[in-house]
Amino acid sequence: MDAIEDFLIQQHTEGKTVIVMVDEAQLLRLETLEAIRSLLNYETNTSKLCQVVLAGQLELRDRLMMKRYKAFKSRIVAPVVLEYFAPEETAAMIAYRHEYWQVPNRFTPAACARIQERSRGVPRDIVLICGYAYSIADDRKLSSIGPELVDEAASKFEMHNDREAAVA
């Protein structure tokens, strides 16, 4: 704890902000969340020495609503819950990612609609299904990705998720 405090003070002295980012936070045990919460106790008279960002699925929100998580919940300053994407948002995200990476968008409008259906508008699932579809299209040297290929990609994605759930 002393080493952490020394590090945080040094970073603060150098004008740096320490941010701890935790993904899949819905999987953390209460003890682990308490350890993360203790990082928020490091502060000066005017500022926190550490910021914590938790990202997780909706189960995280549900857990934090429970009484035993009251101390942690009281420290949350800016909660954000992403809503499921609407069909036009799914297509816009796919287009944006292609534009950002400066690659041609190989998904047909019908494929984007199918991605929306198969992902149920969950942003992470959209990205993963697109990744599977791109991989299949590259293997087959296809220049466009239609709904049938999205179905195949979504099935692979679902099988991967089923295997991970069985291991967990």
C-alpha positions in Angstrom: 0.0 0.0 0.0 2.9 2.3 0.7 4.4 1.7 -2.7 1.1 2.5 -4.3 0.7 5.7 -2.3 4.3 6.7 -3.3 3.6 6.0 -6.9 0.3 8.0 -6.9 2.0 11.0 -5.1 4.9 10.9 -7.6 2.5 10.9 -10.6 0.4 13.7 -9.0 3.6 15.8 -8.5 4.4 15.3 -12.1 1.0 16.6 -13.1 -0.2 13.2 -14.2 -3.6 11.5 -13.5 -3.6 7.8 -12.8 -6.5 6.0 -14.2 -7.3 2.4 -13.4 -9.5 0.8 -16.1 -11.2 -2.5 -15.4 -13.1 -4.3 -18.1 -15.5 -7.2 -17.5 -16.1 -5.7 -14.0 -19.3 -7.7 -13.6 -17.0 -10.7 -13.0 -15.2 -9.1 -10.0 -15.8 -10.5 -6.5 -16.8 -8.1 -3.7 -13.4 -8.4 -2.1 -11.8 -7.3 -5.4 -14.2 -4.4 -5.8 -13.3 -3.3 -2.2 -9.6 -3.4 -3.1 -10.3 -1.2 -6.1 -12.4 1.1 -4.0 -9.6 1.5 -1.6 -7.6 3.2 -4.4 -10.0 6.0 -4.2 -9.0 6.8 -0.6 -5.7 8.2 -1.9 -6.2 11.9 -2.2 -4.8 15.4 -1.5 -6.8 18.2 0.1 -8.0 19.2 -3.4 -8.0 16.1 -5.6 -8.1 12.4 -5.9 -4.8 10.7 -6.8 -6.5 7.9 -8.7 -9.5 7.6 -11.0 -11.2 4.3 -11.6 -13.2 3.3 -14.6 -15.2 0.1 -14.5 -16.7 -1.3 -17.7 -19.0 -4.3 -17.6 -22.2 -5.8 -18.6 -25.5 -4.9 -17.1 -25.0 -7.5 -14.3 -22.5 -5.0 -12.9 -25.2 -2.3 -12.5 -27.5 -4.9 -10.9 -24.8 -6.0 -8.4 -24.0 -2.4 -7.5 -27.6 -1.8 -6.6 -27.4 -4.5 -3.9 -27.0 -3.3 -0.3 -23.7 -5.0 0.3 -22.2 -2.8 -2.5 -23.4 0.5 -0.9 -19.9 1.7 -0.1 -18.7 1.2 -3.6 -21.9 2.6 -5.2 -21.6 5.8 -3.2 -18.2 6.5 -4.9 -19.7 6.3 -8.4 -19.7 9.8 -9.9 -20.6 9.4 -13.6 -22.5 6.1 -14.3 -23.2 5.4 -18.0 -25.3 2.6 -19.4 -25.0 2.1 -23.1 -28.3 1.2 -24.7 -28.7 -1.4 -27.4 -28.0 0.1 -30.9 -30.9 0.7 -33.2 -30.4 -0.6 -36.8 -29.2 2.8 -38.1 -26.7 3.0 -35.3 -25.4 -0.5 -36.1 -24.9 0.5 -39.7 -23.3 3.8 -38.7 -20.9 2.1 -36.3 -19.8 -0.4 -39.0 -19.3 2.4 -41.5 -17.4 4.5 -39.0 -15.0 1.7 -38.2 -14.3 1.2 -41.9 -13.8 4.9 -42.4 -11.5 5.2 -39.4 -9.3 2.3 -40.5 -9.5 3.5 -44.1 -10.7 0.2 -45.5 -13.6 -0.4 -47.9 -16.8 -1.3 -46.2 -17.6 -4.8 -47.5 -20.9 -5.2 -45.7 -24.0 -4.9 -47.8 -27.0 -3.0 -46.3 -28.7 -6.4 -45.9 -25.7 -7.7 -44.1 -25.8 -4.7 -41.7 -29.5 -5.5 -41.0 -28.6 -9.1 -40.3 -25.8 -8.1 -38.0 -28.3 -6.0 -36.1 -30.7 -9.0 -35.8 -28.0 -11.4 -34.7 -26.3 -9.1 -32.3 -29.5 -7.7 -30.9 -27.8 -4.3 -31.0 -25.2 -5.2 -28.5 -22.1 -3.1 -29.6 -19.5 -5.7 -28.5 -21.4 -8.4 -30.3 -21.7 -6.3 -33.4 -17.9 -5.9 -33.5 -17.2 -9.5 -32.9 -19.7 -10.8 -35.5 -18.1 -8.3 -38.0 -14.7 -9.7 -37.1 -15.8 -13.3 -37.7 -17.4 -12.2 -41.0 -14.3 -10.4 -42.2 -12.2 -13.4 -41.4 -14.4 -15.8 -43.4 -14.6 -13.3 -46.3 -10.8 -13.0 -46.3 -10.3 -16.7 -46.3 -12.7 -17.1 -49.2 -11.4 -13.9 -51.0 -14.8 -12.4 -51.1 -15.1 -8.7 -52.0 -18.5 -8.2 -50.3 -20.2 -9.6 -47.2 -23.9 -10.5 -47.4 -26.4 -11.7 -44.9 -25.7 -15.4 -45.4 -22.0 -14.9 -44.5 -23.1 -12.8 -41.4 -25.3 -15.8 -40.4 -22.3 -18.1 -40.6 -20.1 -15.6 -38.7 -22.8 -15.2 -36.0 -23.1 -18.9 -35.6 -19.3 -19.2 -35.1 -19.5 -16.3 -32.6 -22.3 -18.0 -30.7 -20.4 -21.3 -30.6 -17.4 -19.5 -29.2 -19.5 -17.8 -26.5 -21.1 -21.2 -25.6 -17.7 -22.7 -25.2 -16.5 -19.8 -23.0 -19.7 -20.1 -20.9 -19.1 -23.8 -20.4 -15.6 -23.2 -19.2 -16.6 -20.4 -16.7 
